[in-house]
Amino acid sequence: MSTDSFIEFRNVSFAYGERSILKNINLSIPRGRFVAIMGGSGSGKTTLLRLISGQVSPQQGEVIVDGKHVEKMSSRELFELRRRMGMLFQFGALFTDLSVFDNVAFPIREHTHLPDSMVHDLVLMKLAAVGLRGTERLMPAELSGGMSRRIALARAIALDPALMLYDEPFTGLDPISLGAIAHLIKKLSDALGTTSVMVTHDVQHSLNIVDYVYFVANGEIVAEGTPDEVRASASPWVHQFVYGEADGPVHLAYPATTSLADDIGLGDLHA
């Protein structure tokens, strides 16, 4: 596995108007690695995905994907970058008026000029990869939540992307479906050799499939490490987050007397 960086954030700051979201973010994701970004709601996790895909640009700093500065790309260059990306949205985001077949075929038809016979074979192959061959004629309304998420995953990998982005892929799933999706994501990521970035609140399943974790709070990277380092972290905030404890530095009362940054203590898990 190559260890050169596929994604780099260099001193990145971003705000919506006067509301600061990210502050001086520095992170590096090696090619072919699976990285999770964790943190509380509103901490800036999904904004990191939007910066990677070029949906928004930083007010300060550089976002580099596969050696190219995303914030400097033209519309044509962004289109080419996104052609090499797969995205699994929260709740799947299937096109409700399209069949399963047409949902999975959509990116293939949008980005290639393959004949219908080849599109047909590719769609069935992707459905088989997620264990749902035979569902191609169904409509999204006929699918369970777990099936919908697996169809969405088949669509996301339709073009064998070099980069996969996952935005809360486990939200709303029952334990069995969640376990199946986590297993599929890991299996397909390894098989395709993709670089993967996952924003998630689900700690336990995520730590079983990712290579590295970044924790975000108040728009800053406040901790990082391998899954084993995260589980063994002495940081009270990381321990409370990982094990879902009610008592700890993060208080449920509002307003809090201290910020997360004050409670956590900035730095990575190796500090």
Secondary structure, 3 states (H helix, E strand, C coil): CCCCEEEEEEEEEEEECCEEEEEEEEEEEECCCEEEEEECCCCCHHHHHHHHCCCCCCCEEEEEECCEEHHHCCHHHHHHHHHCEEEEECCECCCCCCCHHHHHHHHHHHHCCCCHHHHHHHHHHHHHHCCCCCCCCCCHHHCCHHHHHHHHHHHHCCCCCCEEEEECCCCCCCHHHHHHHHHHHHHHHHHHCCEEEEECCCHHHHHCCCCEEEEEECCEEEEEECHHHHHCCCCHHHHHHHHCCCCCCCCCCCCCCCCHHHHHCCCCCCC
